Amino acid sequence: MQTIDTALEKLQRSKFRSSFRLTAAEKAYVEAKGEETVRRHAEDFVKSKLAAAFPENDGRQTPTRGHPVFKAMHATACCCRGCLNKWYRVEKGVPLSEEAQKKIVALLMAWIRRQIADRDAPEGAQTKKETV
């Protein structure tokens, strides 16, 4: 099992995954709503878009805009069951356990926290790595 830091480092090596960045407006939204509210949104999105064994419109169910969590889902390859299988070996056709959903939310929130922490970098610039 890989750590969140390891997963985020691997994702940064993907040209597509590393191209996602929170805009200033999205960062402001997270700061205005607070991390706990955004976490609840992430939990709801993961449950409604990924948790079922066969999610409706799998592969096209997660928009790329409209909420910071949607962008995080694409940046972390947690946008559909196909990406979850490719990047994390999450088996298709099996509902996600509560534990698996919590791990996905933790990864999404870690990505969002890194984006918020990188407020001084211009949009589109590389994000700084968290130290543990």
C-alpha positions as CSV (number, residue, x, y, z in Angstrom):
1,M,0.0,0.0,0.0
2,Q,1.3,3.4,-0.9
3,T,1.2,6.5,1.2
4,I,-0.6,9.7,0.2
5,D,2.7,11.4,-0.3
6,T,3.9,8.6,-2.6
7,A,0.7,8.7,-4.6
8,L,0.9,12.5,-5.0
9,E,4.5,12.2,-6.2
10,K,3.6,9.6,-8.8
11,L,0.7,11.7,-10.0
12,Q,3.1,14.7,-10.4
13,R,5.1,12.6,-13.0
14,S,2.0,12.3,-15.2
15,K,1.7,15.2,-17.6
16,F,-2.1,15.0,-17.6
17,R,-2.6,14.6,-13.8
18,S,0.0,17.3,-13.0
19,S,-1.8,19.8,-15.3
20,F,-4.6,20.3,-12.8
21,R,-4.4,23.3,-10.5
22,L,-6.9,25.1,-8.4
23,T,-7.7,28.6,-9.6
24,A,-7.6,31.6,-7.2
25,A,-11.4,31.4,-7.1
26,E,-11.4,27.7,-6.2
27,K,-8.8,28.4,-3.5
28,A,-11.0,31.2,-2.1
29,Y,-14.0,28.9,-2.2
30,V,-12.2,26.3,-0.1
31,E,-11.0,28.9,2.4
32,A,-14.5,30.5,2.6
33,K,-16.3,27.2,3.1
34,G,-13.6,25.6,5.3
35,E,-11.9,22.3,5.0
36,E,-14.5,20.4,6.9
37,T,-17.3,21.5,4.6
38,V,-15.2,20.7,1.5
39,R,-14.4,17.3,3.1
40,R,-18.1,16.6,3.4
41,H,-18.6,17.5,-0.2
42,A,-15.7,15.2,-1.2
43,E,-17.4,12.4,0.8
44,D,-20.7,13.0,-0.9
45,F,-19.0,13.1,-4.4
46,V,-17.0,9.9,-3.8
47,K,-20.1,8.1,-2.5
48,S,-22.4,9.2,-5.4
49,K,-19.8,9.0,-8.2
50,L,-17.5,6.2,-7.3
51,A,-18.8,3.9,-4.5
52,A,-21.2,1.8,-6.6
53,A,-19.8,-1.3,-8.2
54,F,-21.0,0.0,-11.6
55,P,-21.4,3.8,-11.3
56,E,-23.7,5.5,-13.7
57,N,-21.9,6.9,-16.7
58,D,-18.6,5.6,-15.4
59,G,-15.7,7.3,-17.1
60,R,-17.8,10.5,-17.7
61,Q,-19.5,11.0,-14.4
62,T,-17.1,13.6,-12.9
63,P,-17.0,17.1,-14.4
64,T,-13.6,18.8,-14.6
65,R,-15.1,22.2,-13.4
66,G,-17.7,23.4,-11.0
67,H,-16.1,22.4,-7.6
68,P,-12.6,22.1,-6.3
69,V,-13.2,18.5,-5.4
70,F,-14.0,17.7,-9.0
71,K,-10.6,19.1,-10.1
72,A,-8.9,17.1,-7.2
73,M,-10.7,13.9,-8.4
74,H,-9.1,14.3,-11.8
75,A,-5.7,15.4,-10.5
76,T,-5.5,12.3,-8.2
77,A,-7.0,9.8,-10.7
78,C,-10.1,9.3,-8.5
79,C,-12.5,10.5,-11.2
80,C,-13.9,7.1,-12.3
81,R,-13.5,3.4,-11.6
82,G,-11.2,3.0,-14.6
83,C,-8.7,5.5,-13.3
84,L,-9.0,4.0,-9.8
85,N,-8.2,0.6,-11.2
86,K,-5.3,1.8,-13.4
87,W,-3.6,3.9,-10.7
88,Y,-4.5,2.1,-7.5
89,R,-5.6,-1.4,-8.5
90,V,-9.1,-0.8,-7.1
91,E,-11.1,-3.7,-8.5
92,K,-13.9,-2.8,-10.9
93,G,-17.4,-4.3,-10.4
94,V,-17.0,-4.3,-6.6
95,P,-18.6,-1.5,-4.4
96,L,-16.1,0.6,-2.6
97,S,-15.9,-0.1,1.2
98,E,-16.3,2.7,3.7
99,E,-12.5,2.4,4.3
100,A,-11.7,2.8,0.6
101,Q,-13.9,5.8,0.4
102,K,-12.2,7.4,3.4
103,K,-8.8,6.8,1.8
104,I,-9.9,8.4,-1.5
105,V,-11.3,11.4,0.4
106,A,-8.0,11.7,2.4
107,L,-6.1,11.8,-0.9
108,L,-8.4,14.4,-2.4
109,M,-8.1,16.6,0.7
110,A,-4.3,16.2,0.7
111,W,-4.1,17.4,-2.9
112,I,-6.4,20.3,-2.1
113,R,-4.3,21.3,1.0
114,R,-1.2,21.3,-1.2
115,Q,-2.9,23.5,-3.7
116,I,-4.0,26.0,-1.0
117,A,-0.6,26.0,0.6
118,D,0.9,26.9,-2.7
119,R,-1.0,30.3,-2.8
120,D,2.1,32.3,-3.7
121,A,2.8,30.4,-6.9
122,P,1.2,31.7,-10.0
123,E,-1.7,29.5,-11.4
124,G,-0.3,26.7,-13.5
125,A,3.1,26.6,-11.6
126,Q,4.3,23.5,-10.0
127,T,3.1,22.8,-6.4
128,K,5.4,22.5,-3.4
129,K,5.7,19.1,-1.8
130,E,4.6,18.7,1.8
131,T,7.2,17.5,4.3
132,V,6.4,14.9,6.7
